[in-house]
């Protein structure tokens, strides 16, 4: 039977970040995970969906409300 979950180190390698970053995302509840006692597990399918939600598309590269690089912006009082 094939495993359906991966551990913190495997999730970090899969996403391309450090284990510390994974623990921080778990602590902030920003990444989908499963807690079993002290163990933290991840489903690859959930990580894939999470990554796709955060992937920037062409329309996300330069939000309209932010000034372009090198432009001044007004600071609202």
BELKAWO-V242833 format. One record per residue. RES is the residue in three letters. PSI is psi in whole degrees, -180 to 180 (NA if undefined). D_LAST is the distance of its C-alpha to the last C-alpha in Angstrom with 1 decimal. Layout:
# BELKAWO-V242833
res=RES psi=PSI d_last=D_LAST
res=RES psi=PSI d_last=D_LAST
This chain:
# BELKAWO-V242833
res=UNK psi=136 d_last=61.1
res=UNK psi=142 d_last=57.9
res=UNK psi=144 d_last=54.9
res=UNK psi=-7 d_last=52.1
res=UNK psi=162 d_last=49.4
res=UNK psi=159 d_last=48.3
res=UNK psi=176 d_last=47.2
res=UNK psi=-49 d_last=44.1
res=UNK psi=-39 d_last=45.6
res=UNK psi=-38 d_last=46.7
res=UNK psi=-41 d_last=43.4
res=UNK psi=-45 d_last=41.7
res=UNK psi=-40 d_last=44.2
res=UNK psi=-43 d_last=44.0
res=UNK psi=-29 d_last=40.2
res=UNK psi=33 d_last=40.3
res=UNK psi=176 d_last=38.2
res=UNK psi=163 d_last=39.2
res=UNK psi=-37 d_last=40.6
res=UNK psi=-39 d_last=37.7
res=UNK psi=-41 d_last=35.2
res=UNK psi=-47 d_last=37.3
res=UNK psi=-38 d_last=37.4
res=UNK psi=-44 d_last=33.6
res=UNK psi=-38 d_last=33.3
res=UNK psi=-45 d_last=35.9
res=UNK psi=-39 d_last=34.3
res=UNK psi=-1 d_last=31.0
res=UNK psi=41 d_last=33.1
res=UNK psi=-7 d_last=31.8
res=UNK psi=139 d_last=35.2
res=UNK psi=130 d_last=38.2
res=UNK psi=168 d_last=40.8
res=UNK psi=131 d_last=43.8
res=UNK psi=126 d_last=44.5
res=UNK psi=97 d_last=48.1
res=UNK psi=-122 d_last=48.4
res=UNK psi=-8 d_last=46.9
res=UNK psi=143 d_last=47.3
res=UNK psi=123 d_last=44.4
res=UNK psi=158 d_last=45.6
res=UNK psi=143 d_last=44.3
res=UNK psi=132 d_last=45.8
res=UNK psi=-39 d_last=45.7
res=UNK psi=-41 d_last=45.1
res=UNK psi=-39 d_last=42.0
res=UNK psi=-40 d_last=40.6
res=UNK psi=-47 d_last=41.4
res=UNK psi=-41 d_last=39.5
res=UNK psi=-43 d_last=36.5
res=UNK psi=-42 d_last=36.5
res=UNK psi=-36 d_last=36.8
res=UNK psi=-31 d_last=33.8
res=UNK psi=-5 d_last=31.7
res=UNK psi=128 d_last=33.3
res=UNK psi=128 d_last=31.0
res=UNK psi=179 d_last=32.5
res=UNK psi=-35 d_last=32.2
res=UNK psi=-16 d_last=29.4
res=UNK psi=-5 d_last=27.4
res=UNK psi=-33 d_last=27.5
res=UNK psi=91 d_last=24.5
res=UNK psi=144 d_last=22.0
res=UNK psi=-30 d_last=20.6
res=UNK psi=-4 d_last=17.0
res=UNK psi=140 d_last=17.1
res=UNK psi=151 d_last=17.7
res=UNK psi=163 d_last=21.3
res=UNK psi=131 d_last=22.5
res=UNK psi=-6 d_last=21.8
res=UNK psi=150 d_last=19.1
res=UNK psi=153 d_last=15.7
res=UNK psi=152 d_last=12.7
res=UNK psi=137 d_last=9.3
res=UNK psi=120 d_last=6.4
res=UNK psi=136 d_last=3.8
res=UNK psi=NA d_last=0.0
